[in-house]
């Protein structure tokens, strides 16, 4: 992972960086920082690269070849393009890009790459500046258009927001395709003009929605700057199966039951369900393997210290998403290497800090209720309780593994302090109450500083893992949110399909750029196994009722295929935990005690608050 930046001036003078400091970029890439300029008679560019070293030999960025081409790459290649294990993917990708003879070669190359990426590529011969984000927008890239020729455009992974006006000018580069800017033409016109080459699905003839394109973001704000090209880039995933059943299946389970158990789930599993779940496990397991394999190990033995340290951490609530990722990571991480389970909790106050009634915790069994009653401190939020119970399940699954359950406790004072000092800058340009809640929770969790119980003793602990696995993408594809059930109840499968399609179309702007900026601030890389291209293509190939059966009760029907997979992996109580949003499970939503809606603009993220 890297922090990348490019500043464009439509004058021949060398660009004077108007991002005065590079603190945020440097924090993303603590292992190497370099700058490079490129000038022409009509324009000039300034490039800055900050590298987090994870793969192959340390390769400083920006890269420049003898022909004057310059490359910045913030990504990981997990498939589609051959990268030997011992090589650095930035160097390999630059070689591929430089060998492209025309635009179509560039499109063909980028459509093959599997994995998260954002890039900036300057072609000296043609005066073209290429940039963009992957199909899902898993890596952050922001842009800002200046009002002067000297500060015409800036691209950066994360901005340095020191001016009050900054927050209104920076926006996320839409993950709708690849952008090209001919700098020579722009200099003659004295303004920035961009061409967008959008993603497009390859649609088989038997599909009725032939020619369906990936959702294009609203470009009204940039209508004078962006031209939509006729040429398209092939999307790296297959389109969603939109077949709708003629009639609804009849459920054998109480649709509105408040309590379900693993036995209820096991009774529902047919051979077809089992077959689909086994296929799902195979493709998801391979996605996890790719994301935990290429790390600095030698013959499966850690090289960092005599005392084995964790290389991989998981954002861990004990819910089904994080439990399945942990179970699959256990298959592929060397047996002597610990796995960090990062569990964040925000201090409850007043009546929220008292021991709550068991029915306040949406847990699946009386065993969980009895366990919940044991805990009575202000950090025993719902995610802490399910996290501890999930830890016990993982210990049963593999008692020989060292599972580091890191209890990350956040007080209101520390939340306010770190929001002002760091987090508000990273969340921008997003600015809602929901962005504040999730952004802060993810930042503290990814920092990995908390308490760890070891040999009966509780001691301070900070995770050393550079890779952080997160379960984002599971709810969006498998109908995990309450709004999916509402849509299904109103409009049946047609409405559910529309909602799921919209979820993937907007996941870059709602979640992924923000989470990448927040996690990357700790010099760590977010990895998203549920958004692996092969995983998404597999789930898209299934009929919607094979993935989620919302005629079933909460805790069963949503993410049904994942719940079946969890049972096959040997997980039990966690397989029927209902969805609980991070902001509620960690209790950060209770910290402010304000009458706010998730979609409201958050005053705590505004510049006058963050100064």
Secondary structure as UniProt FT lines:
FT   STRAND          2..9
FT   HELIX           23..28
FT   TURN            30..31
FT   STRAND          32..39
FT   STRAND          44..51
FT   STRAND          63..64
FT   TURN            66..67
FT   STRAND          70..75
FT   TURN            85..86
FT   HELIX           89..98
FT   HELIX           103..112
FT   STRAND          117..123
FT   TURN            124..127
FT   STRAND          128..133
FT   TURN            135..136
FT   STRAND          142..145
FT   TURN            150..151
FT   STRAND          153..156
FT   TURN            164..165
FT   HELIX           166..169
FT   STRAND          171..172
FT   TURN            175..176
FT   STRAND          177..182
FT   HELIX           183..189
FT   STRAND          194..200
FT   TURN            205..206
FT   TURN            208..211
FT   HELIX           220..222
FT   TURN            223..225
FT   STRAND          226..228
FT   STRAND          233..234
FT   TURN            255..256
FT   HELIX           262..268
FT   HELIX           271..293
FT   STRAND          297..298
FT   TURN            299..300
FT   STRAND          301..302
FT   STRAND          312..315
FT   HELIX           320..332
FT   TURN            335..336
FT   STRAND          339..346
FT   HELIX           350..353
FT   HELIX           358..360
FT   HELIX           366..372
FT   TURN            373..374
FT   TURN            378..379
FT   HELIX           382..397
FT   TURN            399..400
FT   STRAND          403..410
FT   HELIX           412..418
FT   HELIX           419..423
FT   HELIX           424..427
FT   TURN            428..429
FT   HELIX           433..447
FT   STRAND          449..454
FT   TURN            455..456
FT   STRAND          457..462
FT   STRAND          467..469
FT   TURN            472..473
FT   HELIX           474..478
FT   HELIX           482..507
FT   HELIX           508..512
FT   HELIX           513..520
FT   TURN            521..523
FT   STRAND          525..527
FT   HELIX           529..531
FT   HELIX           533..541
FT   HELIX           544..547
FT   TURN            550..551
FT   TURN            554..556
FT   TURN            558..559
FT   HELIX           560..568
FT   TURN            569..570
FT   HELIX           573..576
FT   HELIX           582..585
FT   HELIX           588..590
FT   TURN            598..599
FT   HELIX           603..605
FT   HELIX           607..610
//
